Amino acid sequence: MPVELDAATPDLARFVEAGDTICWGQAAAEPLTLTRALMAQRAAIGGFTAFIGVSWSDTVDVAFTDHVRFVSYCGTGLNRHLAAADRLDILPVHYSTLGDVLSQSVDVLMLQLTPPDHEGRYGFALACEYLAPLVERARVVIAEVNEDAPAIPCAQTLGPDDIDAVVHTARPLSEPPAISTGETEARIAAHVAALVEDRAVLQVGLGALPDRIARQLSGHRDLGIHTGLINDGLGYLIERGAVTNAFKTRDAGISVTGLVAGTQRLTRLLHRNPSVRLAPTSYTHDPTVLAGMNRFTAINSAVEVDLTGQVNAEVAAGRYVGAVGGAADFLRGAARSLRGLPIIALPATARGPNGPVSRIVARLDGPVSTARSDAGVFVTEYGAADLRGLSLAQRVSRMVEIAAPQFREELERDAFASLRAR
């Protein structure tokens, strides 16, 4: 049976050793009672590494780097403060492999779980994804059992023998920062919606634009969901009846996700909802699984893209703000799916120090997160450019057409030099 810890002052030094690597769930799945205690006890424990996902909480303060080395797959959410201070180390891997990679290094796993069911089994609550394989591989598993955590169905559960220590709480969940969208995002969403078929199986990424795109699909029928995360936009589609999963060729009738990342309205919608299931990343991001679903439609965003279809989804203005993430996994799955649709959507411009700058460029300012060989359909507020099956010269022409008008002449002028260098 797990050791019972005091919720007010859980003594983590009994279980965490100096030099350990500690991992916990991301977004609202973070076990805040444990992670806040961990940061408070960091000096007593000694130096350790914390692997974090998207952070919505105060446990990623730069001040804590006096004893904590923070590592993440992303610079998203409040991670950006660590990245701006050069206190965030990045693990640049495809999301489909993240669980396996972490299994080789994580010593301590901290989880937020639901109270046990009638069989004494604990649920993953909001996140299964890369946490699932760590249950058996970590030296220590410490759980916060939160009475207020939603019981979202999951194929995998935990028994008392899987947990070394537990703290019982009843606290509200974290919520994402407020997001707002405007006319640009609305135009992009309309262009994407025109491409998406009824009965499509959707994957959307994290952020304001993918959320806005999802909401634009409320007039579609018999949509399915197989995604890394369900956000409020996908929750809106479920509420509106646009999602039935009736025509999925795999997991018919079920919305599959690794993570739920949204407001309490979303978590209430999914609580004990039999038409939703949490699954590990090895399943949600498996390109073979994705390719086996008809009309699999992957909708992701980017920091910038070049004229040949290379994608930078990681670095903006020299700062790490995004991730390699699952975009390549999902784009490849959609490319192999019958009537699948691999989409990268982004505004044509970004705010620069001296005014707008083009996000369609002759040469990327950051790394190549997704290769041009995986390029599919690119969408801005000016339209869509389908690069599938096109040569480099043909791609340049299509991409210039969806760039902001004030940058098109310059992009055409730079295009020849860009192609000659590649």
Secondary structure as UniProt FT lines:
FT   STRAND          3..4
FT   TURN            13..15
FT   TURN            18..19
FT   STRAND          21..24
FT   HELIX           27..29
FT   HELIX           32..40
FT   HELIX           42..45
FT   STRAND          48..52
FT   HELIX           58..60
FT   HELIX           62..66
FT   STRAND          68..72
FT   HELIX           79..84
FT   TURN            85..86
FT   STRAND          88..90
FT   HELIX           95..97
FT   HELIX           98..103
FT   TURN            104..105
FT   STRAND          108..113
FT   TURN            118..119
FT   TURN            125..126
FT   TURN            130..133
FT   HELIX           134..137
FT   STRAND          140..146
FT   TURN            147..148
FT   HELIX           160..162
FT   STRAND          165..169
FT   HELIX           183..195
FT   TURN            198..199
FT   STRAND          201..204
FT   HELIX           208..216
FT   HELIX           217..219
FT   STRAND          223..230
FT   HELIX           232..240
FT   TURN            246..247
FT   TURN            252..253
FT   STRAND          255..260
FT   HELIX           264..270
FT   TURN            271..272
FT   TURN            274..275
FT   STRAND          276..278
FT   HELIX           281..284
FT   HELIX           287..291
FT   TURN            294..295
FT   STRAND          296..300
FT   STRAND          304..306
FT   TURN            307..308
FT   STRAND          311..312
FT   STRAND          315..316
FT   TURN            317..318
FT   STRAND          319..320
FT   TURN            325..326
FT   HELIX           327..336
FT   TURN            338..339
FT   STRAND          341..345
FT   STRAND          349..352
FT   TURN            353..354
FT   STRAND          355..358
FT   STRAND          360..361
FT   HELIX           372..374
FT   STRAND          377..380
FT   TURN            381..382
FT   STRAND          383..386
FT   TURN            388..389
FT   HELIX           392..401
FT   HELIX           405..420
//
